[in-house]
Amino acid sequence: MKTIAVMSPKGGIGKTTTADSIAYILGEEHGKRVLVIDGDPQGDTSKTFGAYEPEGIGLSELLERHVNVGGDYRTSELIQTTQYEHIDIIPANGYLMRTDMNLLLKQEENQVTRLRDALTEVSGAYDYCICDCGRLLDMVVINILLSASLVIAPAKVGGFENEALRNLEEQVEDLKEVNPDLKIKVVMTMRQKNKTSLDMELWLHEEYGWKMFTTPIRRSIIAEKATMSMKPLPEFSKRGIVTQDYRNMVEELMREV
């Protein structure tokens, strides 16, 4: 099972849309067995795949109450099926914020590797595990990143976004001490055909080179409408230009991993 995290410290740049689109295209269009992990307390990915429950169980229980740490849950018991044949999910809700605090207070060696340990139980059942991370590099997200082999970092035009991307790259480098296989790859989102956007795209390619997806994701109101309908973008707009961008990106991804 190849574990991929989608992470950015900035909001509003298409992080969740990217994670959900990758999972949908891999599962429903390529027939891969996909496990989705929602690592964001907002639970937007859980809502997209019809698995959000404010009081439900999911990633919090996996990190705090798994049998590996003396709890009463196995990973398979926390995985939910979705309406999509090839996609299952471990959902999340607001309790993840409490989980972060609880893990932060623990002085145990496995407090940052709990997810990695728990996923070994189901690694043979899936081809890909796609994780939508929260914006903060908290204990939950650190657990995800230490389980992953690749971090996909969406980036759009903006000076603050550039700085956030550099910070994320530094953080990934630090985490390599525990997970030496971890790599980062940038994808440009919300690209427009104007000088500012094109200059930003050129700068990203010059700055990150092979760490950059060749395919940029164009800006489209359709992507925003898909989130309002709480459906994965490729299902909501099968022939849309942004959906095709994500398909091209997934082709790159499958060659990469």
QUILIN-V202471 format. One record per run of one state. SS is the DSSP state (helix for helix, strand for strand, loop for the rest). FROM is the first residue (numbers start at 0). TO is the last residue. If there is no record, write none. Layout:
BEGIN
SS & FROM & TO
SS & FROM & TO
END
This chain:
BEGIN
loop & 0 & 0
strand & 1 & 5
loop & 6 & 13
helix & 14 & 28
loop & 29 & 32
strand & 33 & 38
loop & 39 & 42
helix & 43 & 47
loop & 48 & 57
helix & 58 & 63
loop & 64 & 64
strand & 65 & 65
helix & 66 & 68
loop & 69 & 71
strand & 72 & 72
loop & 73 & 73
helix & 74 & 77
loop & 78 & 78
strand & 79 & 80
loop & 81 & 85
strand & 86 & 89
loop & 90 & 93
helix & 94 & 104
loop & 105 & 107
helix & 108 & 111
loop & 112 & 112
helix & 113 & 118
loop & 119 & 126
strand & 127 & 132
loop & 133 & 137
helix & 138 & 144
loop & 145 & 148
strand & 149 & 154
loop & 155 & 157
helix & 158 & 174
loop & 175 & 181
strand & 182 & 187
loop & 188 & 189
strand & 190 & 190
loop & 191 & 193
helix & 194 & 210
strand & 211 & 211
loop & 212 & 216
strand & 217 & 217
loop & 218 & 219
helix & 220 & 228
loop & 229 & 231
helix & 232 & 235
loop & 236 & 239
helix & 240 & 255
loop & 256 & 256
END
